[in-house]
Amino acid sequence: LDIRSWAQSVLAEYRGWSEAEIEKQAREWFDALVEPALYPEAEQLVREHDAAGHVVAIVSGATKFVVRPLAARLGIRHMLYTRLEVEDGCFTGRVVDPICFEEGKIYWLQQLIEEEGIDLAKSYFYTDSITDRPLLDLVGHPVVTNPDPRLYREAVRRRWPVRFFTPPR
C-alpha cells in the first residue's frame, strides 16, 4: 500500500470542507462506533501507565479528528497523528508530510521524545498492526495487542508479549 497516494486520493474529496464540518462528522462517528468499542483492558492500561507517571501518548495514522475524541475519553494529553493541510479554515485536500504511518510515526515521535525527555529503552508501545514494527523495534517494552496475523507471527518469533483484549458488551 502506498499510503501517501491512498491518503491523497481519499482526502481530495474533502477539499474545501471546513474543519468544523469534519470535526462534527468525526465526533458523531466516534460517539456511535468507536467509544462503544473501546476495550476495558486498554482503558485500564492507560490508567496504570498514567498512575505510574509515564508519558502516555496516542501515536496514530488517523487525523486529529479521530484521535482527539479518543484522547479526551482516555485522558491522554499527547497525540501524534496525520496532519491535514488547512488554509483559511478549509482543507486543501493535501496531507502534511510525513504521514504518521510506519517510519513517519518515528518522525513525529522524535519531537515528543525531545520535548518530554522520554527514554525509549524504558518505554512501552502497544499495537495490533505489523505496520508499527518500526516503533516496536525502538522501545524497551513492545506489547502486541489483538494482533493481525503477520504481527502475531513476528511477536512469537521475537518473544514479544501478546495480549488479547475482550470486546466490550
C-alpha positions in Angstrom: 0.0 0.0 0.0 1.4 3.4 -1.0 -0.1 5.2 2.0 0.7 8.7 0.6 -1.1 8.1 -2.7 -4.0 6.5 -0.9 -4.3 9.3 1.6 -4.1 12.0 -1.1 -6.9 10.3 -3.2 -9.2 9.9 -0.1 -8.5 13.4 1.2 -9.0 15.1 -2.2 -12.8 14.6 -1.7 -12.6 16.8 1.4 -11.0 19.7 -0.4 -12.9 22.9 0.5 -14.6 21.4 3.6 -14.3 23.4 6.8 -12.6 22.0 9.8 -15.8 22.4 11.8 -17.7 20.2 9.4 -15.2 17.4 9.6 -14.9 17.7 13.3 -18.7 17.4 13.7 -18.8 14.3 11.5 -15.8 12.7 13.2 -17.3 13.3 16.6 -20.6 11.7 15.6 -18.6 8.7 14.2 -16.6 8.4 17.4 -19.6 8.6 19.6 -21.5 6.0 17.6 -18.8 3.5 16.6 -15.5 4.0 18.4 -16.4 4.8 22.0 -18.7 1.8 22.5 -16.0 -0.5 21.1 -13.2 0.6 23.4 -11.6 -2.3 25.2 -11.8 -2.1 29.0 -8.4 -3.7 29.3 -6.9 -0.9 27.1 -8.5 1.8 29.2 -7.1 0.1 32.4 -3.6 0.1 30.9 -3.8 3.8 30.1 -4.8 4.4 33.8 -2.0 2.2 35.1 0.7 4.0 32.9 -0.7 7.4 33.9 -0.7 6.5 37.6 2.9 5.3 37.3 3.9 8.8 36.0 4.6 7.6 32.4 4.2 10.0 29.5 1.1 8.5 27.7 0.6 9.3 24.0 -1.6 8.1 21.1 0.5 7.6 18.0 -1.9 7.0 15.1 -2.1 7.3 11.4 -5.5 8.8 11.8 -6.2 12.5 11.8 -6.8 14.8 14.9 -10.5 14.5 14.2 -10.4 10.8 15.2 -7.5 11.0 17.7 -8.7 14.0 19.8 -12.0 12.5 21.0 -10.2 9.2 21.8 -7.5 11.1 23.8 -10.2 13.1 25.6 -12.1 10.0 26.5 -9.0 8.3 27.8 -7.5 11.4 29.5 -4.4 11.4 27.3 -2.6 14.7 26.7 -0.1 13.8 24.0 -1.3 13.0 20.5 0.7 12.2 17.3 -1.4 11.9 14.2 -1.6 12.6 10.4 -1.9 16.3 9.8 -4.0 17.7 7.1 -3.2 20.9 5.3 -5.7 23.8 6.1 -5.9 27.2 4.5 -8.4 29.8 5.8 -10.2 27.1 7.9 -10.7 24.8 5.0 -9.0 21.7 3.8 -6.8 21.9 0.8 -7.1 18.1 0.2 -3.4 17.6 1.0 -1.5 15.9 3.8 1.3 17.4 5.8 4.4 15.2 5.3 5.3 12.8 6.6 2.1 10.9 7.2 2.1 9.5 10.7 2.4 5.9 9.4 5.3 3.4 9.7 8.6 5.4 9.7 6.5 8.7 9.7 5.4 7.8 13.2 9.0 7.8 14.3 9.5 11.3 12.8 6.6 12.7 14.8 7.5 10.8 17.9 11.0 12.2 17.9 9.6 15.6 18.6 7.7 14.3 21.7 10.8 12.4 22.8 12.8 15.7 22.8 10.0 17.8 24.5 9.3 15.3 27.3 12.8 13.7 27.7 11.5 10.2 27.0 13.8 7.3 27.3 12.7 4.7 24.7 14.6 1.9 26.5 12.1 2.4 29.3 9.1 3.0 27.1 6.1 0.8 26.2 4.4 0.6 22.9 1.1 -1.2 22.2 -0.2 -2.0 18.7 -2.2 -4.5 16.7 -0.6 -3.9 13.3 2.6 -5.1 11.6 2.9 -1.6 10.1 4.0 -0.5 13.6 7.0 -2.7 13.7 9.4 0.2 13.4 8.1 1.5 16.7 8.1 -1.9 18.4 11.7 -2.2 17.5 12.5 1.2 19.2 11.1 0.6 22.6 12.3 -1.4 25.5 8.8 -2.9 26.2 6.9 -3.8 22.9 3.5 -5.2 23.6 1.3 -6.7 20.8 -2.5 -6.5 21.4 -5.1 -8.3 19.3 -2.5 -8.6 16.5 -3.0 -9.1 12.8 -1.6 -12.5 11.7 1.7 -11.1 10.4 2.3 -9.2 13.7 1.3 -12.3 15.7 3.9 -14.4 13.9 6.6 -11.7 14.4 5.7 -11.4 18.1 6.0 -15.1 18.7 9.3 -15.2 16.8 10.7 -12.2 18.8 9.1 -13.3 22.1 7.2 -10.1 22.5 4.3 -10.2 24.9 0.9 -10.7 23.2 -2.3 -9.7 24.9 -5.8 -10.4 23.7 -8.5 -7.9 24.8 -12.1 -8.9 25.1 -14.6 -6.8 23.1 -16.9 -4.7 25.3 -20.5 -5.9 25.6 
